[in-house]
Amino acid sequence: MARIPSAVQTLIRRFPLGFVATVQADGAPALSPKGTFLVLDDETIGFGNIRSPGTVENLRANPAVEVNFVDVFTRKGARLRGRAEILAAGSGAFADLLPRYTDTWGDLARRITDIVRIPVEDVRPVTTPPYDDGVTEEAMIALYKAKFAEFYP
């Protein structure tokens, strides 16, 4: 397993929307956003399955998974890879983790039918090309704050 750097843990806590890549039965890729991610420990992330029947079906057949998280203002993020474990409601492992989801997500946690636990095997950074040209993080944040303000005044 790979240790999740503290900066990546902070990213996931701030932006818990992870884009989960799986493989369908026919070999085609599938990508689905999940908004209930938590950092479970220094080497593990997980999400609560609320409306993810296709993702869970794919993971039952092939547990290989990659999850991408991106800070939309800095345009930096991380790719985490691992092999998913599905913890069904009623199992001891599910019961042990559910209080953490309840503490974070409140009433939404009552709708969780499985917890998908992902021991992380690899962590890689994601950045955008303007950084290659010397753009600073502060400039990126200012740019995207202005862009979002246009959409959501």
Buried (B, 14 or more C-beta within 10 A) or exposed (E): EBEBEEEBBEBBEEBBBBBBBBBEEEEEEEEBEBEBBBBBBEBBBBBBBBEBEEBBEBBEEBBBBBBBBBBEBBBBBBBBBBBBBBBEEEEEEBEEBBEBBBEBBEEBBEEBBBBBBBBBBEBEEBBEEEBEEEBEBEEBBEBBEEEEEEEEE
